[in-house]
Amino acid sequence: MSDARAARFRPGGGPEARPAGGPASPAGRPAGPAGRPARPAGGPVGPVAAGDLAGSTGPVDPVVRLWRPAPGIVLALARSDRVLAAPRVVDRLRPEERRAAAGMPPWRAAEHLAGRALVRHLLAGLLGEEGAREPVAPEPGGRPRLPGSPGTGISVSHSGPYAVAAVGAGADVGVDVQVPVPPSPRMLRRCCAPRTAARLTAMEPGPAALAFARVWAVQEACVKARGTGLAGAPWRVPADPDAPAGAWGSLRWCRLPRPAGAGPEPAALACAFGPPEPAGPSRTTAPAVAHSHRATGPVPTATTDRA
């Protein structure tokens, strides 16, 4: 990747948290997907972003937060129940998305609809209302794509009460949120460098679970951005639990702070983004890292983008 392209995808000074619809830090104008002009990165995310997630009454929802970790990359985090209670957001859902949810268990249906509604909320700011209602088609590995806007990357994740979505103008993007769950020794050996695994093993269960969630969120975000899922061996992505940002091949990744108003449940949130590459094992993979090994046993459950 050229220096110019690398600079484009480098997180500029770290992620910025702000209330939905509030001002963002100035940034360059990204190239619009499929020949369409993209909204300037410093502009509002969505024509009615401040009120959409508040519902028909009451104050603006303080839970939703938007981040812009790099030009053209926008993320949103929300509690799923608050998304589903916002009529102007769920109104963008397509009939096939509602039909799919009707055949799911209630908890899974809520995840599916909240994730899709949230990503469409972001697309409204990038592509307008027409683009926000475009069909979504999954690739064989599960990565969601917009056939009508192939230059726009999208990603969805959900864990516990949270839904998170990301869109990228002219970029591949992957996002992951993880509510901490105590990792097994096998998970630590598989997913962490030996020194990190030893450190987490010596920690109390709560802090160890959160530290591991920070590792796994980065690993999942990276393979989601490349459209490979577990076949992409996310445990090969080097991710120190304390590092705020890093790189894997041509991808940049960063961790984002959970908003203080998001509720009592802790969560780890990460985003990966980079220049588009075709999904699948035929692409050029990132080099193996030092902690790769042949550990057997279960791996953490992937939160795929089949949302």
N, C-alpha and C positions, 0 to 999 in steps of 0.2 A: 504494500500500500504506500502511495506517495506521501511525502511529508504534508502536502496540502490536504489530502484526504484524512490523514491521521489527525491533523489539527482540527478538522471539522468534527470528528467524533470523540474528541477528548473532552471529558467533563470540564466545563469552565468554572473553576473555583468551587466545585462541589454542588450538590443539589440544593434547590431553593424550595422551602416549604412556604405556602401562602394559602390564605383562604380562597375558596372557589370564587372566581370572578375578580379577584383583587389584582393589583398591579404586579407585573413580573419584571425581572431584571432585563435590561436591553440585551438583545442578541441579534445575530445576523438573520437575514431572510433565507430559509431553506428552499431548495429547489422543489417546485410543486410536482406531485406524482402525476403521471400520465398526461403531462402537458398542462396541468391546471396550476394556477398560481396558488402557493400556500400562504396561509395567514402568517404575518410576521411573528417570530418567536416571542417577541415582547408583548404581543397583543392578547386580548382575552381569549380564553379557551372555550369556545362555544358562544353563540349569540345571547344566550340567557343563562350563562354558567352560574351566576350568583344566586338565581332563584330556583333553577330546575330541581335541585336536590333538597329543597326546603319543604316540598309539598305545597298544597294549596293554601295552607294557613301557617302561621308561626314564623319565627325568625329564620334567617338563612342557616342552613345546617352547618354547625361548627365542626362536624366530623370529617367531611370530605376535604381532602387536600390535593392540590395539584403541584407537580414538580416539573421542571425543565432541566434535566441533567446535561443536555447538550442541544445545540440548535436543531430544531426539527423533531426533537424527542419530547413527548409529553406523557406523564403518568397521572393516574388518579387512584386514590385509595378511599374506600367508603365501607361502612357496615352494610351488609347485604340487605338487611331489613329496611334501612333508610332509603336505599336505592329503589326497592320495590314499592315503597310508599310514596314515591315521587311520580305523579301521573305524567308529567311532561317528559320524563326520562323514559319510562317504560312504554310510552306511546310509540317510540321508534322501533320497538321490537317487530320482527317480521312474523307473518303467520306460521311459517315452518318452525321458527324458534319456539313459539308457544305450543305448537303441536308436539314437538320433541319433548318439551317439559311435561306435557300432560301424561306421558308414559313413564316418567321417572318417579322415584320415591320423593316425597315432599321436600326433604332436605336437599337432595340433589337438584330438584327442579328450581329451588330458590337460588342455589349457586349458579346454575346455568343461566337463568334469566337475569340475575343481578350482574354477572360478568358481561353478558352480551349487551345489556342496557348501558353499562358503564363505558364499554369501548365505543358504543355508538354515540354516547354523549361527547366523547373526545373527538370522534370523527366529524361531528357537526361543526366543530371549530376549525377543522382542517379542510374538509371537503364541502361543507355546507349541508343543509338538511337533506338534499337529494343523495349526496354521497353517504350520509350517515345511515341511510336505509338500504344500502346496497346489500346483495346477498354475500354471505360468508361461506367459503368452501374449504374444508380441511384438506391438507396434503396427506399423502400416505402415512407420514410420520406423526400426523396430528396437528401440525402447525396450521393455524387458521390464516387464510388469505382472502383478499378482495379481488375476485376475477376482473371486476370493472375498474379497479385502481391498483394494478400490479406493482406500482412503485411505492405503495404505502404498506409498511409493516404494521401488524397488530399482534397483541398478545394479551392473554387473560390468565388470571390465577385467583384461587380462592382457598382460604384455610380458616377454620373456625368461623367467627362471625364476619370475616373480612372478605371483600372482593377488591381486586386491583386490576387495572387495565392500562395498556400502554399503546401508543401509536407512534410511528416513525415516518417522517416524510423523506422518501428516498433512502430508507435504511431498513435493515433487518432489526427487529427488536424482540427482546424476551423479558418477561417480568415474573417474579415469583414472590409470594408471601407465605410465611410459615409460622403458625402458632407453635411454640416450642413443645416438643414431646421428648422425654428422656431417651437418649440413644442407647442402643445395645452396644456391648463391646465390639461386636462384629461390624456394626455401622461405623464406629469410630475408626477401626482399623482400615476399613475400606475407603472411607471418604476423607480422612484427615492425614496429613503428614505425621510421621511417627512422633515428633516432638509435640505437635498439637494434640494428638490423641492422648499422649501421656498427661499433658496438662489438663485436658478436659476430664480424664479419668480421676484425677486428684481433686477435682472441684466438687462442691455441693451439687445435688441433683438439679436444682432450679437454675443456677447460673450455667451449669454444663449444658442443660437442654437449650437455653437461649443461645449460647455460643455455637452449639452444633447447628441450630436453626439458621444462624447467620452464615455458616459455611454452606449448608445445603441450599439456601435460597440463591446464593451466587452461582452454584454449580447448575441448579435447575434453570436459572435465567439464561445462562450461556448456551445450554443445549437447546432451550426453547428458541432462542434467537436464530440458531442454525437449523432448526426444524428436525432434529435427530432424536429427541427424547432420550429414554434410557439407552437406546442403541448407540447414542453418542458418548456413552460412558461418562456421565457427569462427574463421577468421583475422580476423574483424571484432571479436572479443572483445579488449579492451585488456588486456594481461598483461605487466607489467614482470617480467623474470626474477628480480629481487631483492625484489619486494614480497611480504610474507607473506600478504596477504589483499586482497580488493577486492570490487567489485560489478559486475554487468552486468544492467541492467534491474532486475527484482525479485529477481534471484538474488544471493546472497552466495557468495563462493568463498574458499577458503583452501588454502594449501600445507601439507603435513604432512612431518615429518622421517622419512627412512628409518631404521629401527632399526639400531643399530650391529651387532647380531647377525644381520642379514639375509643376510650373505654378502658376497663381494668385489664383486659387480656393483653399480655405482651405479644409481640410479633416481630419477625425479621422480614425486611423488605429489600429486594435487590432488583436492579435492572441491568441488562446487557444490550449493547447496540453496536452496529458496525455496517460497513458497506454490504450491499446485498450479495448473497451467494446462493446457488441452488441447494436445496435440501437433499439429504440422503448421504449414504456412505461413499458415493463416487466423488464427492467434493474433496478438496485438500484439507485434511484434518490438522488440528493443532498438534504440536509435538507432545509426546508423553512427558509427564512430570515425574519428579523424583519419588513421589510417594505411591506411584502405580505399583500394584502387586496382584497376586492371584488369590486374594482372600475370597472365601466362599461364604455362602449364607445370604440372608435377605438383605436387601438394600432399602433405603427409605422410600416410602411410597411417593411416586411422582405425582405432582399436581399438573396434569397435562393441559394443553390448550384446547382440548376438545370440549370447549365450554359452550 
